[in-house]
Amino acid sequence: MYRKTKFNIRLLLCVAACTMCWTIALADSADRENATQVDASTHQNWADRTDVSAKFQTNHKPIYSLETLQPIGHYDNNSKSVVFVQGKVSSHGGVSQIANGYANHATRNAGGIVYEYDFNQSVQSIGTTGSVGLGYRRLSRGEHSYVGINAFYDYTFKEHYKRASLGVEYVTGENEFYANFYKPLGHTTSSHSLTTRDEMIPAPYNVMDTDVNVGESHEKRIASGYDIGYARTFKNARYVRAYIDRYHWNHMNGEIRDIEWFSDDIYNIAFPVNSIFNNGLKTGVNVNVTPHISVGLGYDKPFGHSGEFYVQTMYTLGKSKFALFGGKHSDSSMTTARSKMLDKVERQDMQALNLNGDFHVHYPHDHL
């Protein structure tokens, strides 16, 4: 089953890569005379800005999402600014790094023996996530560029993580620059518990012990951070969009340490947790193949670690303004900046760290 899944992913990547190369080659040879005016009414159809997508990434489950952007109030080709709302629901709004540490040991007074220990670390989906944001964009006097600002709120329904972000944008001609700054909301979830019970000392002893201190430690946190991105479209092939995004996350390293408030003589055990997602780059190309269907191919490369390819297909409920087949290749009725005034804000998924410790401390007794 694993080999079959791996083969399917490789097949998807090969097909997408061939599609990307072919469409970009066509983009370079596109003729300016193919440009056709786009009616401003395309901006007024809510379905044109509503997408259903499926994303397939190496070693991850498929990600399904619904996303829309809608202007607030009146907006047409004579408007100099726009206020908009953007919302998204995703089956996978990020990843949570799970680390579990277990240790069963005696105190220093009993020789400091570690009977058994275990540590494992994995990456899991953060679960269904909802996002909603409010944005404002304003065109320059000549309508060749615009500046924008936006604020978003993210919430995960499974673990109840909450995050806010503030973003800025600058678009000039075919070039897009953007940055987002992310901050977790609420306090880091942290809990400790201590119980006393009788239990067996593990092999090779295999004898019953009494009054064993059992401590549990749990900590969850959402990463703060930022991303800075650049994207470019092409004048006579507006159905192609290439991008590169540099991201950074804080507080994604930690340590699962034995609860030290049992006694001053506790035998200290710690499990360091190192994130592979602190810094990295995402780069890729999206192509509107038809007015309804677009395909994207990208690569996510954490610094110091191997990267992952991803393929994304998206279906637009209405119609995209530009498409390789059945759509416009360029637009002479408006400036490039104006034609992007209702494009969706680009943002990074959430990153979480979940630490769990389970420590059993045995004290010396007269009967041992």
Sequence and secondary structure as in RCSB ss.txt:
>XXXX:A:sequence
MYRKTKFNIRLLLCVAACTMCWTIALADSADRENATQVDASTHQNWADRTDVSAKFQTNHKPIYSLETLQPIGHY
DNNSKSVVFVQGKVSSHGGVSQIANGYANHATRNAGGIVYEYDFNQSVQSIGTTGSVGLGYRRLSRGEHSYVGIN
AFYDYTFKEHYKRASLGVEYVTGENEFYANFYKPLGHTTSSHSLTTRDEMIPAPYNVMDTDVNVGESHEKRIASG
YDIGYARTFKNARYVRAYIDRYHWNHMNGEIRDIEWFSDDIYNIAFPVNSIFNNGLKTGVNVNVTPHISVGLGYD
KPFGHSGEFYVQTMYTLGKSKFALFGGKHSDSSMTTARSKMLDKVERQDMQALNLNGDFHVHYPHDHL
>XXXX:A:secstr
 HHHHHHHHHHHHHHHHHHHHHHHHHHHT  GGG     GGGGG GGGGEEEEEEEETTS  EEEEEEEEEES  
 TT SEEEEEEEEEES  EEEEEEEEEEEEE GGGT  EEEEEEEEEEEE   EEEEEEEEEEE TTSSEEEEEE
EEEEEETTT  EEEEEEEEEEETTEEEEEEEEEE S  EEEEEEEEEEEE TTTT  EEEEEEEEEEEEEEE  E
EEEEEEEEETTEEEEEEEEEEEEESS  EEEE  TTS TT    EEEE  S SEEEEEEEEEE SSSEEEEEEEE
EETTS  EEEEEEEEESS  SB TTTSBS  SSS HHHHTTT       EEEEEEEEEEEEE   TT 
